[in-house]
Amino acid sequence: MKILLAEDDRIIRTQLEVKLSALGHSVTAVVDGQALLENLEVVWPDVVVTDDTMPRRSGLEVLGQMRLTVAHAGRPVIVFSARDIEQAVWSIGGIFVLKPNIDELVTTLDRIASTMH
């Protein structure tokens, strides 16, 4: 699956990139929400994974902007955050996974992948 990942913490970004790539995913990683939005049409990901608290647009801002864009309105977006913002994410049509639960993130990605085939 093609994943566009936004995470401002270099260590977490690298860990996720290595883990998801090892599982066979094609991962493009960027450092913030603005870079994620700028790369949507370059990467055309199957799914977006984003942190929430980042400079230059939060994960919630990214999710909201994507829901307003016809080309990306239905694209799965996982907000991977240490903040308890589950209700806010769901209200905008996203999927919430609590950091640092990488296993739950992988399970969620597997569920999404199974619906795409």
Wavefront OBJ file of the C-alpha trace (Angstrom):
o trace
v 0.000 0.000 0.000
v 1.202 3.547 -0.727
v 1.360 5.555 2.517
v 1.961 9.289 2.934
v 3.234 9.821 6.483
v 3.475 13.175 8.302
v 5.404 13.220 11.581
v 7.521 16.091 12.891
v 9.503 13.975 15.372
v 12.467 12.611 13.409
v 12.901 9.504 15.574
v 9.235 8.475 15.409
v 9.101 9.287 11.683
v 12.124 7.068 11.021
v 10.753 4.231 13.199
v 7.423 4.284 11.354
v 9.069 4.535 7.955
v 11.349 1.539 8.660
v 8.571 -0.585 10.217
v 5.997 0.086 7.504
v 8.517 -0.347 4.687
v 9.624 -3.676 6.189
v 5.978 -4.786 6.024
v 5.960 -4.118 2.286
v 4.392 -0.666 2.204
v 5.721 2.155 0.046
v 6.190 5.049 2.483
v 6.751 8.710 1.685
v 7.526 10.629 4.874
v 7.207 14.389 5.361
v 7.838 16.618 8.370
v 4.525 18.453 8.822
v 0.932 18.857 7.747
v 1.618 21.503 5.114
v 4.178 19.243 3.417
v 1.619 16.433 3.524
v -0.969 18.551 1.701
v 1.651 19.666 -0.836
v 2.553 16.035 -1.577
v -0.946 14.550 -1.938
v -1.046 15.003 -5.707
v 2.604 13.965 -6.081
v 2.298 10.699 -4.154
v -1.432 9.857 -4.599
v -1.341 7.653 -1.480
v -3.756 4.856 -0.684
v -3.788 6.048 2.925
v -2.488 8.996 4.952
v -0.973 8.609 8.423
v -0.466 11.871 10.294
v 0.562 13.063 13.700
v -1.730 15.735 15.106
v 0.556 18.240 16.824
v 2.912 19.526 14.127
v 4.115 22.871 12.824
v 2.525 24.298 9.666
v -0.845 22.521 10.015
v -1.981 19.923 12.508
v -3.295 16.489 11.653
v -6.862 17.685 12.316
v -6.348 20.600 9.919
v -4.996 18.202 7.283
v -7.942 15.843 7.750
v -10.426 18.709 7.501
v -8.779 20.084 4.356
v -8.741 16.657 2.715
v -12.456 16.180 3.420
v -13.134 19.427 1.523
v -11.143 18.335 -1.552
v -13.060 16.147 -3.989
v -10.012 14.140 -5.073
v -9.124 13.212 -1.475
v -12.433 13.353 0.412
v -12.774 9.568 0.649
v -9.113 8.749 1.220
v -8.468 6.973 4.549
v -6.682 9.203 7.064
v -5.244 7.831 10.293
v -4.407 10.407 12.953
v -1.662 8.833 15.082
v -1.479 11.026 18.167
v -0.587 10.935 21.845
v -3.398 13.425 22.524
v -6.842 11.986 23.228
v -8.641 13.517 20.243
v -10.561 10.447 19.148
v -13.975 12.155 19.032
v -12.633 15.104 17.035
v -10.965 12.785 14.517
v -14.085 10.655 14.094
v -16.293 13.728 13.702
v -14.256 14.720 10.615
v -14.294 11.204 9.201
v -10.842 10.038 10.200
v -9.458 7.065 12.062
v -7.729 7.578 15.411
v -4.847 5.495 16.752
v -3.246 6.421 20.075
v 0.533 6.839 20.072
v 2.805 5.023 20.672
v 0.794 1.917 19.750
v 2.523 0.995 16.482
v 0.984 -2.506 16.530
v -2.514 -0.990 16.517
v -1.451 1.297 13.666
v -0.262 -1.726 11.662
v -3.514 -3.596 12.401
v -5.520 -0.572 11.259
v -3.487 -0.346 8.042
v -4.036 -4.069 7.450
v -7.812 -3.581 7.854
v -7.769 -0.733 5.355
v -5.675 -2.755 2.902
v -8.108 -5.686 3.108
v -10.964 -3.433 1.971
v -9.008 -2.200 -1.053
v -8.602 -5.567 -2.760
l 1 2 3 4 5 6 7 8 9 10 11 12 13 14 15 16 17 18 19 20 21 22 23 24 25 26 27 28 29 30 31 32 33 34 35 36 37 38 39 40 41 42 43 44 45 46 47 48 49 50 51 52 53 54 55 56 57 58 59 60 61 62 63 64 65 66 67 68 69 70 71 72 73 74 75 76 77 78 79 80 81 82 83 84 85 86 87 88 89 90 91 92 93 94 95 96 97 98 99 100 101 102 103 104 105 106 107 108 109 110 111 112 113 114 115 116 117
